[in-house]
């Protein structure tokens, strides 16, 4: 067990150090090329109409803080993965390996991470450099959702046909057999998790939340003996911590789509990899471990439905963290309370996973 923990913790530490080391280079590029919005605010919300309250709250930040900080996260993950893969292949000893790149456990989540990172990067690039009626605001939500659903459909099909997975856990009580409906269920979960990406709205918020989520799944995977997944989750944790070091108020840069899309897509795959495939409860504990993500999606959905069908707002402004901000809470108070809730939920989720 000690050697297994070492193969998990060392890559996490290395990922953190890699993230810290590459940040000056990334930051130099982002500031040199002014990779930020040229006009503050969202312009239009998910439910249609303007976003005057949000625009007023963030008018001083959007136009002088770079986007694309998520490069630090996925850049650290891929560099760390490559580093240990090369070291393992050059090593003459098989006594202890730190290479966590495996077809059985980590290829799929890394694939999802790469797709999300690339599409998110394109979206961010269009926001800061795009011109014309169609691309000045980045990729439309419909196109990003199409990518998420198509990628999820492929991975869900892979689970069903190649890995023989057709059910999901109901905690430790039973499993729910879905048959071919496993694929649309996978797409549904991936879409919901991606829609929670709007949590990337305050300095340090998304980084702190995803830090605790991947810490929780590191524990879940260890409990199930899925050490390669545990190492990948730990690397995601270390990379996110490196990003968070520079994202705490006042943020040096924002995570934005290239980071948040990569993390949400990878998280979905990790949740399913740690479910029945590993005789675990990865999907069951996802709403618990990711409670603040669930609350964010729920609040947005309630706000949109209420505005569209009842012509009134439930919250002052959505997403939910901006509602608290509009109530007068300082942004750092909202962020830190979200962190606390996320940590408690992560501990509950790991505890449930440990109770076999």
N, C-alpha and C positions, 0 to 999 in steps of 0.2 A: 504493500500500500504506500509506503514511503517513497519508493521509486516512481510509482504511478503519479503521486501528487507532485513530485519533482518535474515530471514530464508535462504537467499541466501548468504549474506555477512559473517555471522558467520562461516558457514562451510568452506568458502574459507580461512578465517583467521586461523581456526583450521588446515586445510590441510597444509598451509604454515608452521605453527609451528611444526606439526608432521614431515614434511619433514626436517626441520632444526634439529629436535631432533634425527631422525633416521640416519642422514647423518654420524655422527662420527662412528657409528657401521658398516654401509655399507662400508665406506671408509677404516676402519681398515681391514675388510675382503678383500677388493679389493687389497690393497697394500700388505697385508700379503701374499696373494696367487699369487701376481704378475699377476693380471688378465688383461694383455695387450698382444698385438701382439708380437710375437718373431722375426718377420721380418717386417720392415717398407714397406709401399706402398701397392698398390692394386694388383699388379701383372698382372691383365688383366682388361680391361674396358668393358663396356656394348657392345661396337661395335666391340670387338675383338682386339687383339694386346696388346702391353704393355702400361704402363702409366708412361713414364719417367719423364714428367714435374711434374705431381702430386707427384711422388715418391721423386723428388728432393725438392719440396716445403715442404714436410712433413716428411722428413727423421729423423728429430730430435724429433718428437712428438709421433709417433705411438708406439714406443717400450718402453716408460717409463710412459705413462699415462693410467690408467685403463679404461677398457670398462665397460659396464653394469650400467652406472650412471642412466639410465632410471628406475632402481629399485626404486630410490627415488621418482619418479613421480607416478608410478602405486602403489607402496607400500603405499604412502601417501593417494592416492585416496581410496584404499580398506580399509585402517585402519580408515580413516575418515568416510567412509560410514558405516562401522561396528559400530563405536563408536556412531554415532547418531541413528542408528537402535536400538542398545541396550538401549540407554538412553530413546528413545521414548517408547520402550516396558516396561521399568521399571517405567516410569512416571505415576503418578496417575491423572495428569491433562491433559485435551485435549484442553486447551486454546491456546497453541502455540506449534507446532511440528517442529523440525528441521530435521526430517527423510525424505530424498528425494529419498529413495529407493522405487520405485513404478513399478508395472507391466506395467502400461500404458505408462510410459515415460522413465524410466532409466534402466530397465532390459537389453534391447537390446544393448545400447551403452556400458554398463558395461561388457556384454558378449563379445562384440567385443574387448574391451580393454583387457580382460583376455586372449583371444585367441592370440592376437598380442603380449602380454607380454610374454606368455609362449613360443611360437614359436621363438620369437626374443631372448629369454633367451637361448634356445637350440642352436640357431645359434651363439650367442656370446660365449657360452661355448665351442662349437666345434672349434671356431677360436683360442681360447687361450689354449685349452686342446686337441683338436682333433688330431688324428694321421692317417696316411694312405693316400692314394691317393684321397679318396672320401670326407673326412671330415676335413682335415687339414685347409681348407679355409672356413669352415662353411657350412651351408646348401646352395646348389646351388640356384641361383635366380629362376630357374624354379620350384623348390619345394616350395619356399616361396610364389611365385605367385599362385601356386596351392592352398595353404592354404588360401590365401586372397580371391581368386575367389570362392572356395568352401564355405567359411564362408559367403561371400557376397551373394552367391546364396541362401544359407539357409535363411539369414536375408531378402533378397529380396522376397523370396517365402513367408516368414512370413508376410511381409508387404502386399503382394498381396492377400493371402488367409485368413489370420487371422485378419488383420486390414482393409482389403477392400480398400487398396490404389493401384490405377492403373494409376495415373496421376502425373505430376509434374508441378510446377508453372512456368509461364512465367512472372516473376515479378508480378505486380499487375494487369496486363492487362487481362490475361486469364490463362488457364491451358492446358497442352498438354496431351491428353488421349493416353496412351500407351498400355492399355490392358495387355495381357500376356507378351508383350515386356518390361514391367516395370522391370521384373526380370533381363534380360540381360543388361538393361540400368543401373540398380543398380550395377551389377558386373563391368560394364565398368567404372563407376564413382569411385568405390572402388579401382579398379586397377590403375587408373590414379592418385588418391590421394596417394596410396601407393608408386607409382613410384617416387613421389616427395620426398621420404624419403632420397634421396641423398643430400638433403639440410643440413643434419647433417654432416658438413664437416669442420666447423671452430668453435673456442671457442665462445660459447654464441649465435651462429647463430640460430640453430634450436629451442633452448629454447626461445629466444626472439620472433621469428616468431610465434610459436605456442601459446605463451603467449597472443599475440594480437588477434590471431584467436579465441581462446576460450573466450577471453574478449568480442569480437564482438558477438559471439553466445550466451553469457550470456545476452547481451542486446537484441538480436533478440528474444530469448525465453521469456524474461520479457515482451516485447512489445506484445507478443502473449498470455500472461497469462499462459505459460507453466513453472510454477515455479519450478517443480522438475528437469526438464532439465536445467533450468537456474542455479539451485543450483549445479548440476553435472558439468556444464561448469565452474562455479566459483571455484569449488573444483579442477578441472583440471588446472585452472589458478593459484590457490594458490600453488598447488603441483609443477607446472612448475616453478613458481617464486622461490620456495625453491631450486629446482635443479639449476636454473640459478644463484642463489647466489654463488654457488660453481663452476659454469661452465664458468663464465666470465674470460677473460684472466688474468693470465694463468690458464687454466682449471684444476681442481683437478681430474676430470674424464670426460669421454665422455658419451653421451646419448646412442649411438649405437642402435643396432637392437631391443633389448628388450624394449626400450623406444619409438623409432620412429615408430616401427610397431604397437605398442599399440595405440599411439596417432593418427596415420593416419587412422587406422581401426575404432576407436571410432568417429573420426571426420566425416567420411562418414555417419555413422548411425545418428549422431546428425543433420547433414545437412538435411537428409530425415525426421527425426522426427519433425523438425521445418518447414517443407514444407506444403504441402496440408493437412497433418494429423493435423496440428495445424492452418490451414487457414493462412499459412504464405508463405515466399519466401526463405526458407532455402537453397534450391538447386540453385535457381537463383542467389543468392548473393555469393555462394561458390567461383566462379571464381574471384569475386571482393575481397572478404575478404581474400581469399587465393591466391592473385595475384602472389606473389613471388613463391609459389609452382607451379602455372601454368607456370610461366616463366622458372622455373627450368626444368620441364618436357619438355616444348617446345624446350628449348635450347639443351637438351640431344637428343631429337628426331631429330632435325635438324642436329646436329653433326653426329649422327649415319648414317642417310640417305646420307648426303654429303660425308662421308668417304667411304661408301659402294658403292654408285652408281657414284660418281663424283671424287673419289680418292683424295679429298682435304678436309681440315678442315675449318669450318666457324669460330670457336673459337679456341684460342690458346690451351685451354684445357676445358673440360666440367667435371662437372656441371659449370653453369654460374659464381658462386661466385669464383671458382678457376681461371676462365678466368681473372677476375679483379685482382686477386692476382698475376697472371702471368704478368699482365700489370705493376706491381710494386706497386699496392695499398697495404698498410699495412693491415693485416688481420682484425685488430680492426676497420679500416675505412669501409671495406666491410660490416662487421657485423652491425655496427651502422647505416649505410645507409640502409641496409635491414630492420632494426628495424623501421626506420623512414617511409619507404615506406609501411611497414606492418601496422603501426599505421594509416596512412592516408587512406589506403584501408579499414581498419576495420571501420573507421568512416564513410566512404562513404557507405559501406555495411549496417551498422546500420541505417544510414539516409534513405536509400532506403527502408529498412524494415519498417521504421516508417511512410513512406508516403503511407497511405492506400488509 
